Amino acid sequence: MGGEGTADSTSCNQDMIDNKAICVGVEHRFYGESLPSISDGGGNNKNMDLGLSVEANAFDTAAVLKLVQAMYPVGNSSSNRPVVNFGGSYSGATATWFRMAHPEATDGAISSSGVVNAIYNFVEFDEVIAEAINTPDQWCADRVYHITNAIDDLFDLGVEEANHVKGIFNATNLVGTKHGDTDFMYMVADGFSMIDQYGGKKELCDALRSVEDWETDEVKISNLANILKKHFGDEFGQDCYYDSECLKVENDMNPKPGLMGSQNSRSWRWQKCSQVAYLQAHPESYSLRSKLLTLESLEDQCEYVYGQVPARDGGNKKLNDKFGADRPDSAGATNVFSVSYSDDPWKAASVTSHDLGETLPYCYTECDGCGHCGSGVTEVDQPTCGVPQSEFVNMVLAEARFEGTYSDPNHPGTDRVVDVAVGVNTVKLTGFDLDESGNKVNWGPLPAVIEGTKIVVDFSPKGGPSDLTGFWDAELRSIVWADGNAWPMQ
């Protein structure tokens, strides 16, 4: 699934490789090169208001999949290939939302750290960061807390002190701008948060510990600035994503370099302001982020850059009502496997319940350093959710290929039903025969196993072989058995 960035490549994960998949990456509209032409307004506010939304992305993805299905037909058959869509973070949410909006286009979804619960005032983000970097003696979290408060205190002293701190972080572009102070504080908070978020908790805490407690606040602040520069690059403090003046420029012909790039930054901030929100305000108590990062200040940034805050004015609620937030089952979702991780600050915005129904399994990996989308998960902990995820994918594919009612030429007028229980990982075969009087004689369920395009059924309860093997013929839409019989799907 396309996310909030340029799609310059795609890759096959192990589940795709194991199932011999055609791997397809879809770039989200208004990211990368997926923009209206400059003559049509490009990525200006008007166009984003008209066309940049969760629903539009789902529509595009369905259109791309339709094209790919036509490019790779199954023999001369009109049947489609099975589809499983994968995504992480925002694209993990869109994996779920796409499955819900276009169930005809995809058979199942894997949502890793999928932020389906679009929390408007997302204070939980900071709370999880504080918990994650809370070393046994709480030293690491307390050091970040102290540095943030020291920066706040310097900003309280006046413009000269604030500008001095901005210079330490190489954020002189934020000197004298309308939202420069809150932009700066957002950059600082996002900096240390992202290091932890992507499995770098040890890196962050070890680097902070390199400065002794007795050192001055200036030294500790400078140390944090150096940590961010080393991790993200010297220009991190000038990234367009943290500069409202840069975000305000429509169709920048000289875009600034950065983690996302100017237009990508504008597009993602628009999505936050218009629908998904996740506005990361500071919590009321023990906040690692600045007191300047209030909900009101974040809304003011939206208003300044785009002239409106649709998320506040109903867009966010409408999105959550439509897709069920962290209860996608309440909005009719099926066949979605959701994964989250213990140290991930986005986990509060993900599915958090194991009780969403058999076709909506949820898996949680708890380990020291388990971050966003599995960042920091070791080989030891990877199977915790990796194994059930693969089993889920296999069952989704089995359902897409085999689930249905078949006729048996050797027994005219009878039905054979293959039932695949996604999430429970079971396959059962039932049916009926006709006695001499033409009455139905039900049999089954018989246990079966599906591996890719092969099905093996134990027919011994009916007096047959215990391991009769059949293969799915997509062109004939039939199960062709080893004994030569073929069951066409009705």
NORTAQUI-V523228 format. One record per residue. RES is the residue in one small letter. SS is DSSP state (@ for helix, = for strand, . for the rest). PSI is psi as a letter, one per 30 degrees, with the letter a starting at -180 (none if undefined). Layout:
# NORTAQUI-V523228
RES/SS/PSI + RES/SS/PSI
This chain:
# NORTAQUI-V523228
m/./k + g/./k + g/./a + e/./h + g/./l + t/./k + a/./i + d/./g + s/./l + t/./l + s/./l + c/./k + n/./l + q/@/e + d/@/e + m/@/e + i/@/e + d/@/f + n/./g + k/./h + a/./l + i/./j + c/./k + v/./k + g/./k + v/./k + e/./k + h/./k + r/./k + f/./g + y/./l + g/./b + e/./g + s/./i + l/./l + p/./l + s/./l + i/@/e + s/@/f + d/@/g + g/./f + g/./b + g/./h + n/./l + n/@/e + k/@/e + n/@/e + m/@/e + d/@/e + l/@/e + g/@/f + l/./j + s/./l + v/@/e + e/@/e + a/@/e + n/@/e + a/@/e + f/@/e + d/@/e + t/@/e + a/@/e + a/@/e + v/@/e + l/@/e + k/@/e + l/@/e + v/@/e + q/@/e + a/@/e + m/@/e + y/./i + p/./l + v/./j + g/./b + n/./g + s/./l + s/./f + s/./k + n/./l + r/./k + p/./k + v/./k + v/=/k + n/=/k + f/=/k + g/=/l + g/=/k + s/./b + y/@/e + s/@/f + g/@/e + a/@/e + t/@/f + a/@/e + t/@/e + w/@/e + f/@/e + r/@/e + m/@/e + a/@/e + h/./i + p/./f + e/./f + a/./f + t/./k + d/./f + g/=/l + a/=/k + i/=/j + s/=/j + s/=/k + s/./h + g/./j + v/./i + v/./f + n/./j + a/./i + i/./k + y/./e + n/=/i + f/./i + v/./f + e/@/f + f/@/e + d/@/e + e/@/e + v/@/e + i/@/e + a/@/e + e/@/e + a/@/e + i/./g + n/./i + t/./l + p/./e + d/./g + q/./g + w/@/e + c/@/e + a/@/e + d/@/e + r/@/e + v/@/e + y/@/e + h/@/e + i/@/e + t/@/e + n/@/e + a/@/e + i/@/e + d/@/e + d/@/e + l/@/e + f/@/e + d/@/f + l/@/f + g/./l + v/@/e + e/@/e + e/@/e + a/@/e + n/@/e + h/@/e + v/@/e + k/@/e + g/@/e + i/@/e + f/./g + n/./h + a/./h + t/@/f + n/@/f + l/@/g + v/./k + g/./g + t/./l + k/./e + h/./g + g/@/e + d/@/e + t/@/e + d/@/e + f/@/e + m/@/e + y/@/e + m/@/e + v/@/e + a/@/e + d/@/e + g/@/e + f/@/f + s/@/e + m/@/e + i/@/e + d/@/e + q/@/e + y/./h + g/./g + g/./g + k/@/e + k/@/e + e/@/e + l/@/e + c/@/e + d/@/e + a/@/e + l/@/e + r/@/f + s/./f + v/./k + e/./l + d/./e + w/./f + e/./l + t/./l + d/@/e + e/@/e + v/@/e + k/@/e + i/@/e + s/@/e + n/@/e + l/@/e + a/@/e + n/@/e + i/@/e + l/@/e + k/@/e + k/@/e + h/@/e + f/@/f + g/./l + d/./f + e/./g + f/@/e + g/@/f + q/@/g + d/./k + c/@/e + y/@/f + y/@/g + d/./j + s/@/e + e/@/e + c/@/e + l/@/f + k/./f + v/./k + e/./k + n/./h + d/./j + m/./f + n/./i + p/./k + k/./k + p/./l + g/./a + l/./e + m/./f + g/./l + s/@/e + q/@/e + n/@/e + s/@/e + r/@/e + s/@/e + w/@/e + r/@/e + w/@/e + q/@/e + k/@/e + c/@/f + s/@/e + q/@/d + v/@/f + a/./c + y/./h + l/=/j + q/./i + a/./l + h/./k + p/./l + e/./e + s/./k + y/./i + s/./k + l/./f + r/./l + s/./k + k/./f + l/./f + l/./i + t/./l + l/@/e + e/@/e + s/@/e + l/@/e + e/@/e + d/@/e + q/@/e + c/@/e + e/@/e + y/@/e + v/@/e + y/@/f + g/./g + q/./l + v/./i + p/./e + a/@/e + r/@/e + d/@/g + g/@/f + g/@/e + n/@/e + k/@/e + k/@/e + l/@/e + n/@/e + d/@/e + k/@/e + f/@/g + g/./g + a/./b + d/./g + r/./i + p/@/f + d/@/e + s/@/f + a/@/g + g/./g + a/./k + t/./l + n/./h + v/=/k + f/=/j + s/=/k + v/=/k + s/=/l + y/=/k + s/./e + d/./g + d/./j + p/./f + w/./g + k/@/f + a/@/f + a/@/g + s/./l + v/./k + t/./g + s/./k + h/./g + d/./h + l/./g + g/./l + e/./f + t/./g + l/./i + p/./k + y/=/k + c/=/k + y/=/k + t/=/k + e/./j + c/./l + d/./j + g/./g + c/./j + g/./a + h/@/k + c/@/g + g/@/g + s/./k + g/./f + v/./k + t/./l + e/@/f + v/@/e + d/@/f + q/@/e + p/@/f + t/@/e + c/@/f + g/@/e + v/@/e + p/@/f + q/@/e + s/@/e + e/@/e + f/@/e + v/@/e + n/@/e + m/@/e + v/@/e + l/@/e + a/@/e + e/@/e + a/@/e + r/@/e + f/@/f + e/./k + g/=/a + t/=/k + y/=/l + s/=/l + d/./j + p/./f + n/./f + h/./i + p/./k + g/./g + t/./l + d/=/k + r/=/k + v/=/k + v/=/k + d/=/k + v/=/k + a/=/j + v/./k + g/./e + v/./f + n/./h + t/=/l + v/=/k + k/=/k + l/=/k + t/=/l + g/=/a + f/=/l + d/=/l + l/=/k + d/./a + e/./f + s/./g + g/./g + n/./k + k/=/k + v/=/j + n/=/k + w/=/l + g/=/a + p/=/k + l/=/k + p/=/k + a/=/l + v/=/k + i/=/k + e/=/j + g/./c + t/./g + k/=/k + i/=/k + v/=/k + v/=/k + d/./j + f/./g + s/@/e + p/@/f + k/@/g + g/./g + g/./a + p/./l + s/./f + d/./h + l/=/k + t/=/k + g/=/l + f/=/k + w/=/k + d/=/j + a/./e + e/./e + l/./f + r/./h + s/=/l + i/=/k + v/=/j + w/=/l + a/./f + d/./g + g/./f + n/./l + a/=/k + w/=/j + p/=/k + m/=/k + q/./none
